[in-house]
Amino acid sequence: MVKYPALLSFLPAILINLLIINSSHAAGFALIENSASGMGTAFAGGSAIADDASTVYFNPAGIVRLSGEQAVAASHIIIPQAKFKNQGSTAVLPVPGGSALSGDNDDGGRNAFVVNFYYTRPIDDKLTFGFGVNTPFGLETTYDDDWVGRYHAVESNLLTLNFNPSVAFKFNDKFSAGFGLSGQYVDVTLSSAIDFGSICFAALGPATCTTINVAPQQTDGFAKLTGTDFSFGWNAGVLFQLNNSTRFGVAYRSQIHHTVNGDANFTVPGAATFATNGGAFVDTGLTAKITLPQTVSVSGFHEINKDIAVMADITWTGWNSFQELRIQYDNTAQPDSVTTEDWNNVFRYAIGAQYHLDEKWLLRAGLAYDESPIPSAERRTPRLPGNDRKWLSFGFSYSLMEKLKLDVGYSHLFVSDVKINNTFESSVPTLEATLTGEYEASVDILSAQLEYKF
């Protein structure tokens, strides 16, 4: 008979994927939605434009360009679509009618609301202080409890809040540099179904399981993980003014290493209480280490004339730090497990333009191409049914009064065909179910912000 600790090691392999994979509209699970003014140009020129307080996030060196005190509050509605079409998903152990995974197709996309706040204030003619609060990572995906991929994922909810004080120094009219610290809070809620029928067949044998009325895909339980952490990182940038109409910016954000501590809660149906005899599937604490990636952005901004300006940006994200994810349970009957991710470093490319229609109106447009770090259909999970994305963006600014301005931006993200062929990594081969299919995915984002000058 298979020992329970080895047999049940498949569960951490399922849950381990939940800790991070949540977003479908930026590199990996990163959120670039940190400015409504930037949204209108697909964030082209993000580290060089420096025309409002959101530059605290995109390039702290840019805050020296802002005169007087300024506050910016932005909100973003993110509307993702991730419709799954099953194309032969299978379980190792057969059920009546074959070995197909039972359950319906589903759309895991859920609308999300993201907010940002920024404040800047000159200390003197050389030194400027800035502060920002934003959400650089996270989104929500939620599927029905009985969908075909329920053993891979049901609910994921990843929230990050980044608190970012910064300072910038103006060396002369051409060059400035900025530095910031990031205090980042992470809150994770995750869940998936557990196939206790397959556990029973593998551990006790079909005859015994039939006697107690337990069968594969017919006796599901549930696992829910929650965890939090607060860790620190830093960011820096430089801004170079080539002449009166052209400037360039370079910005860097560091990795942030999180150690998430929390709880694992299990729901075990009455017929499957045998599974807890070895000490597993009981509520316990957990720890997981997550390294959120470093980024480098290089941007340019050029005014063709007093009314028209163009901008461009290249951003590199170091997702190669996400090669595997290990989860540890306080309960030693639930052994550590490792899920291989093999994510790649990626680039995001953007170009944009803006046009001053008159003294009150500024129009914006932009295009971007955003690479996905997921290397293959085998490494893709339903937590992140993402792929390479093409951005089409529009926006405007309108001066409501002398000190108050409204910015609105909209983007539609076209997502390439999304194939998935993901198999659980388990020390028990009979539990390695494979989710095979295709996602029809897209994202719409609507952003608005108010800028107030004191």
Secondary structure, 3 states (H helix, E strand, C coil): CCCHHHHCCHHHHHHHHHHCCCCCCCCCCECCCCCHHHHCCCCCCCCCCCCCCCHHHHCHHHHHHCCCCEEEEEEEEEEEEEEEEECCCEEEEEECCEEECCCECCECECCEEEEEEEEEEECCCCEEEEEEEECCECCEEECCCCECCCCCCCEEEEEEEEEEEEEEEECCCCEEEEEEEEEEEEEEEEEEEEEHHHHHHHHCCHHHHHHCCCCCCCCEEEEEEEEEEEEEEEEEEEEEEEECCEEEEEEEECCEEEEEEEEEEEECCHHHHHHHCCCCCCCEEEEEEEEECCEEEEEEEEECCCCEEEEEEEEEECHHHCCEEEEEECCCCCCCEEEECCCCCEEEEEEEEEEECCCCEEEEEEEEEECCCCCCCCCCCCCCCCCCEEEEEEEEEEEEECCEEEEEEEEEEEECCEEEEEECCCCCHHHCCEEEEEEEEEEEEEEEEEEEEC
